[in-house]
C-alpha cells in the first residue's frame, strides 16, 4: 500500500488536491487525526480487495485536538508502508485574500480572522514542512488547473529514482516557493518588445530560436546541465528524489519557457526523467491580450 499525506497552509488547496486524487483512484480521507494513521492503514490493507493507494489530509486542525506538530510528525514516522508528504503553500497575501473573500473562519485565527491565523499556522506547520517530500506553491494555480498540476506530479511520488521537474514562471507573479534552483533568464533580450513575437511564446520556434541564439545562453544552459548531472547523485544520497529547476523571466511566457524547454530536452538526452510545467504561460498570454486590446 502507498499513502500520500497532504498537509500545508489553510487555503492553499488541500481540498482541491484531495478531490483530484480521488478522481485518480485514491481512497481519500479529509482531516484524519494523526493518532489514527496506523489504524487507517490497517483498515486499508484488510479491505477486500485491499486498498493499494490512499491519501489523507493532516494539518493545523490537529491543534484543536491538542496535538502539537512534533507529535504529528512522530505519528507519521511510525508508518511501516511507503508514504510521501505533500506540503501545499501559498504567499501570505494570497492566503489572507482567499479567506477574506470566502468569509471562512481560520482554524488558528483570533476570533477566526485570517491575518493572525496565517501567521500562527506558519509556525505550527514548521515541523511538517521540514519532513515534506514535496512543497508546492499554489499562489498562481487556478482551481481549474489544479487537477492538471496534480496529474503531473503524482507519478513522481512512487518513484525512488531522481525525477526532474523543470518549470517556467514570471518574476512579476512571484518566485515559486518550492523551487530547488531558480534560474534568471532576464539577461536575454526580451521577445515581448518585438511586435511579431509578442503574441507568441517560447514554445514557438521563432521565439525559441531567438532566445537560444543570444550570447551566452547555450553556454549557460550547458554549464547548468553539467553541474546538475554532477549534483544528482549527491541529492540522491540525501534521500531527495524530486528536483525542481525553475526558469524565470519577467512574465513567464517567452525567455523562461524557451530556456526550460531547451534544458529539459538536454536532460532527457542525458537519460534523466523530466517533466515540464509552465506556470504562467497562459496567464501571461491573457494579460498581454487584455493590455494591448485595451490600448488599441
VENNOR-V578419 format. One record per residue. N is the residue number from 1. SS is DSSP state (@ for helix, = for strand, . for the rest). Layout:
((N;SS) (N;SS))
This chain:
((1;.) (2;=) (3;=) (4;=) (5;=) (6;=) (7;=) (8;=) (9;.) (10;.) (11;.) (12;.) (13;.) (14;@) (15;@) (16;@) (17;@) (18;@) (19;@) (20;@) (21;@) (22;@) (23;@) (24;.) (25;.) (26;.) (27;=) (28;=) (29;=) (30;.) (31;.) (32;.) (33;.) (34;@) (35;@) (36;@) (37;@) (38;@) (39;@) (40;@) (41;@) (42;@) (43;@) (44;@) (45;@) (46;@) (47;.) (48;.) (49;.) (50;.) (51;.) (52;.) (53;=) (54;=) (55;=) (56;=) (57;=) (58;.) (59;.) (60;@) (61;@) (62;@) (63;@) (64;@) (65;@) (66;.) (67;.) (68;.) (69;@) (70;@) (71;@) (72;@) (73;@) (74;@) (75;@) (76;@) (77;@) (78;.) (79;.) (80;.) (81;.) (82;=) (83;=) (84;=) (85;=) (86;=) (87;=) (88;=) (89;=) (90;.) (91;.) (92;@) (93;@) (94;@) (95;@) (96;@) (97;@) (98;@) (99;@) (100;@) (101;@) (102;@) (103;.) (104;.) (105;.) (106;.) (107;.) (108;.) (109;.) (110;@) (111;@) (112;@) (113;.) (114;@) (115;@) (116;@) (117;@) (118;@) (119;@) (120;@) (121;@) (122;@) (123;@) (124;@) (125;.) (126;@) (127;@) (128;@) (129;@) (130;@) (131;.) (132;.) (133;.) (134;=) (135;=) (136;=) (137;=) (138;.) (139;.) (140;.) (141;.) (142;.) (143;@) (144;@) (145;@) (146;@) (147;@) (148;@) (149;@) (150;@) (151;@) (152;@) (153;@) (154;@) (155;@) (156;@) (157;@) (158;.) (159;.) (160;.) (161;.) (162;.) (163;=) (164;=) (165;=) (166;=) (167;=) (168;=) (169;=) (170;=) (171;@) (172;@) (173;@) (174;.) (175;.) (176;.) (177;.) (178;.) (179;.) (180;.) (181;=) (182;=) (183;=) (184;=) (185;.) (186;.) (187;.) (188;.) (189;.) (190;.) (191;@) (192;@) (193;@) (194;.) (195;@) (196;@) (197;@) (198;@) (199;.) (200;.) (201;.) (202;.) (203;.) (204;.) (205;@) (206;@) (207;@) (208;@) (209;@) (210;@) (211;@) (212;@) (213;.) (214;.) (215;.) (216;.) (217;@) (218;@) (219;@) (220;@) (221;@) (222;@) (223;@) (224;@) (225;@) (226;@) (227;@) (228;@) (229;@) (230;@) (231;@) (232;@) (233;@) (234;@) (235;@) (236;@) (237;@) (238;.) (239;.) (240;.) (241;.) (242;=) (243;=) (244;=) (245;=) (246;=) (247;=) (248;=) (249;=) (250;.) (251;.) (252;.) (253;.) (254;.) (255;@) (256;@) (257;@) (258;@) (259;@) (260;@) (261;@) (262;@) (263;@) (264;@) (265;@) (266;@) (267;@) (268;@) (269;@) (270;.) (271;.) (272;.) (273;=) (274;=) (275;=) (276;=) (277;=) (278;=) (279;.) (280;.) (281;@) (282;@) (283;@) (284;@) (285;@) (286;@) (287;@) (288;@) (289;@) (290;@) (291;@) (292;@) (293;@) (294;@) (295;@) (296;.))
